[in-house]
Amino acid sequence: MTLHSAKGLEFDVVFLPGWEEGLFPHQRALDESGMDGLEEERRLAYVGITRARRRIDISHASNRRIHNLWQNSAPSRFIDELPKDQIDMISEIGEYGEYGGLSDDGGGWATTTAGGPGWQRFQSRRNQPTTIEGTAVPAGGFDSFEPADRCFHQKFGMGTIETVDGDHLTIEFDNAGAKRVMAQFVAKP
């Protein structure tokens, strides 16, 4: 079901997958209509969120295969706009690190639980504790990388670092060629 066709309906549980920049909000809406397009996408996000009576699960992927190529994806900006104290975040180890936007502890974002009519469901739970599941970034931060270091990426495999620019690395992967990735997505073997 599309978000447009969900207007006026309610369900006990709602799943909203694909909350990634470029997908939701859709890049075409931003390119063609600018801020007006962004606001329309934000209204659609509101429609989706308010369809849930009891629980809503919003998810995003860290990587997507588009036209037979793996592409990294960032969580939707709309996730950052949700009340942090109403969110249960679940992330696999090292998936987003601090990049997830909502978490200072390194968790990505996957699930929000709500209970009550409409947007007020989020507001009514403000004083309840939030459970955050996942793995925190170590106190020392991510590994420090130097050119010529070998590293491992979950999707691209083993590679050799060519350049280091802050937390961005240019890596020549053994099987995937040259890619520019954030340091938090790779580890020393």
Stockholm file with secondary structure:
# STOCKHOLM 1.0

chainA/1-189         MTLHSAKGLEFDVVFLPGWEEGLFPHQRALDESGMDGLEEERRLAYVGITRARRRIDISHASNRRIHNLWQNSAPSRFIDELPKDQIDMISEIGEYGEYGGLSDDGGGWATTTAGGPGWQRFQSRRNQPTTIEGTAVPAGGFDSFEPADRCFHQKFGMGTIETVDGDHLTIEFDNAGAKRVMAQFVAKP
#=GR chainA/1-189 SS CCTTTTTTCCEEEEEECCCBTBBTTBHHHHHHHHHHHHHHHHHHHHHHHTTEEEEEEECCCSEEEETTEEEECCBCHHHHTSCGGGEECCCCTTSSGGGGSSCSSSCCCCEEECCSSTTHHHHHTTTSCCCCCSCCCCTTCSCCCCTTCEEEETTTEEEEEEEEETTEEEEEETTTEEEEEEGGGEECC
#=GC SS_cons         CCTTTTTTCCEEEEEECCCBTBBTTBHHHHHHHHHHHHHHHHHHHHHHHTTEEEEEEECCCSEEEETTEEEECCBCHHHHTSCGGGEECCCCTTSSGGGGSSCSSSCCCCEEECCSSTTHHHHHTTTSCCCCCSCCCCTTCSCCCCTTCEEEETTTEEEEEEEEETTEEEEEETTTEEEEEEGGGEECC
//
